[in-house]
Amino acid sequence: INAEYMGCLIAIAGYSGICVVTDPTSGLSILFACIIGLGEIGVIVVSQTLVSQRAPNDIRGSVGGTFGFCGSLGVLTCTKLGGVLYDHVGPTAPFLLFAVLNGLVLVMGLCMLARRRESDIYEPILPGDA
C-alpha cells in the first residue's frame, strides 16, 4: 500500500510542477512529464495488483475486469473534463485537475489506512457482507 501512496505523491509533484512551466517544449516540462508518467504507472500497476490480491479466487477475473472497466470510464470522463477546463479556464487547468484527483486518492488511502490500524483485524469487505 505504501507504493500506492508513493505513486500518488510522485504524480502530484509532476502535475503540480507542469502547472508552473510556461514553455511546453522546455527540458523542465519534459522532466515533469516523465515524473507524471512514473507516478501514474506506479498508481495503475499497484492498484491493479492490490485489487487482484484482495479478490476471491473464484471471481478474481471478474473483479479485475470490472476494475479495469471503471478505470477506463474514469479516464474518459476526466479527459473530457480536462478538455472543458482547458477551453474555459486555461492550459494548466487539466494538470491541476489531475493533481487534485491524485491528492484525493492519497487522502482517501491514508484515511483507510488509519481506519485499518484502528481495528486490529483487517478483512476485505465482500458483496453480501454487512
C-alpha positions as a Python dict, from the first residue, in 0.01 Angstrom:
ca = {
    (1, 'I'): (0, 0, 0),
    (2, 'N'): (291, 235, 64),
    (3, 'A'): (385, 206, -303),
    (4, 'E'): (40, 340, -396),
    (5, 'Y'): (95, 646, -177),
    (6, 'M'): (440, 700, -325),
    (7, 'G'): (297, 682, -678),
    (8, 'C'): (32, 940, -586),
    (9, 'L'): (293, 1173, -437),
    (10, 'I'): (515, 1143, -745),
    (11, 'A'): (220, 1210, -977),
    (12, 'I'): (110, 1511, -767),
    (13, 'A'): (462, 1652, -787),
    (14, 'G'): (470, 1608, -1165),
    (15, 'Y'): (125, 1758, -1227),
    (16, 'S'): (192, 2048, -990),
    (17, 'G'): (529, 2114, -1148),
    (18, 'I'): (397, 2117, -1502),
    (19, 'C'): (139, 2378, -1398),
    (20, 'V'): (416, 2636, -1348),
    (21, 'V'): (607, 2567, -1671),
    (22, 'T'): (540, 2828, -1938),
    (23, 'D'): (716, 2661, -2232),
    (24, 'P'): (582, 2313, -2313),
    (25, 'T'): (892, 2233, -2519),
    (26, 'S'): (1142, 2311, -2243),
    (27, 'G'): (1353, 2050, -2075),
    (28, 'L'): (1174, 2120, -1748),
    (29, 'S'): (835, 2035, -1897),
    (30, 'I'): (977, 1709, -2034),
    (31, 'L'): (1116, 1630, -1689),
    (32, 'F'): (776, 1691, -1528),
    (33, 'A'): (605, 1480, -1797),
    (34, 'C'): (842, 1193, -1711),
    (35, 'I'): (765, 1239, -1340),
    (36, 'I'): (392, 1226, -1418),
    (37, 'G'): (443, 906, -1616),
    (38, 'L'): (638, 742, -1334),
    (39, 'G'): (376, 835, -1077),
    (40, 'E'): (78, 729, -1283),
    (41, 'I'): (221, 395, -1393),
    (42, 'G'): (305, 325, -1031),
    (43, 'V'): (-50, 403, -923),
    (44, 'I'): (-203, 193, -1201),
    (45, 'V'): (14, -115, -1156),
    (46, 'V'): (-1, -115, -776),
    (47, 'S'): (-377, -60, -761),
    (48, 'Q'): (-442, -344, -1010),
    (49, 'T'): (-217, -571, -804),
    (50, 'L'): (-390, -481, -478),
    (51, 'V'): (-735, -541, -625),
    (52, 'S'): (-628, -877, -768),
    (53, 'Q'): (-476, -986, -437),
    (54, 'R'): (-789, -900, -240),
    (55, 'A'): (-1041, -1055, -478),
    (56, 'P'): (-1165, -1407, -402),
    (57, 'N'): (-1012, -1666, -632),
    (58, 'D'): (-1339, -1770, -794),
    (59, 'I'): (-1423, -1414, -912),
    (60, 'R'): (-1075, -1266, -946),
    (61, 'G'): (-1104, -1224, -1324),
    (62, 'S'): (-1441, -1053, -1296),
    (63, 'V'): (-1315, -819, -1026),
    (64, 'G'): (-1005, -731, -1229),
    (65, 'G'): (-1210, -673, -1543),
    (66, 'T'): (-1460, -454, -1361),
    (67, 'F'): (-1175, -260, -1203),
    (68, 'G'): (-1020, -201, -1546),
    (69, 'F'): (-1354, -101, -1696),
    (70, 'C'): (-1421, 151, -1419),
    (71, 'G'): (-1069, 288, -1465),
    (72, 'S'): (-1136, 333, -1837),
    (73, 'L'): (-1458, 520, -1762),
    (74, 'G'): (-1262, 744, -1527),
    (75, 'V'): (-1002, 817, -1794),
    (76, 'L'): (-1271, 907, -2049),
    (77, 'T'): (-1459, 1127, -1802),
    (78, 'C'): (-1151, 1309, -1678),
    (79, 'T'): (-1021, 1357, -2032),
    (80, 'K'): (-1348, 1526, -2129),
    (81, 'L'): (-1347, 1736, -1811),
    (82, 'G'): (-983, 1828, -1869),
    (83, 'G'): (-1066, 1946, -2223),
    (84, 'V'): (-1351, 2161, -2096),
    (85, 'L'): (-1127, 2309, -1827),
    (86, 'Y'): (-857, 2377, -2085),
    (87, 'D'): (-1107, 2568, -2302),
    (88, 'H'): (-1270, 2767, -2024),
    (89, 'V'): (-1002, 2809, -1757),
    (90, 'G'): (-661, 2775, -1919),
    (91, 'P'): (-394, 2535, -2040),
    (92, 'T'): (-275, 2438, -1691),
    (93, 'A'): (-623, 2353, -1557),
    (94, 'P'): (-624, 1986, -1668),
    (95, 'F'): (-293, 1926, -1491),
    (96, 'L'): (-423, 2090, -1177),
    (97, 'L'): (-735, 1870, -1201),
    (98, 'F'): (-523, 1554, -1206),
    (99, 'A'): (-301, 1680, -923),
    (100, 'V'): (-615, 1734, -712),
    (101, 'L'): (-759, 1393, -808),
    (102, 'N'): (-434, 1220, -712),
    (103, 'G'): (-440, 1415, -387),
    (104, 'L'): (-792, 1289, -317),
    (105, 'V'): (-683, 931, -383),
    (106, 'L'): (-390, 982, -147),
    (107, 'V'): (-610, 1128, 130),
    (108, 'M'): (-871, 853, 92),
    (109, 'G'): (-600, 588, 108),
    (110, 'L'): (-447, 741, 420),
    (111, 'C'): (-791, 754, 584),
    (112, 'M'): (-843, 387, 502),
    (113, 'L'): (-500, 304, 644),
    (114, 'A'): (-578, 492, 966),
    (115, 'R'): (-911, 311, 992),
    (116, 'R'): (-739, -21, 932),
    (117, 'R'): (-490, 48, 1211),
    (118, 'E'): (-772, 136, 1450),
    (119, 'S'): (-929, -206, 1401),
    (120, 'D'): (-663, -464, 1468),
    (121, 'I'): (-830, -706, 1228),
    (122, 'Y'): (-841, -641, 856),
    (123, 'E'): (-1066, -843, 632),
    (124, 'P'): (-1183, -737, 288),
    (125, 'I'): (-1549, -641, 262),
    (126, 'L'): (-1712, -865, 4),
    (127, 'P'): (-2051, -832, -163),
    (128, 'G'): (-2315, -970, 69),
    (129, 'D'): (-2121, -885, 387),
    (130, 'A'): (-2295, -636, 610),
}
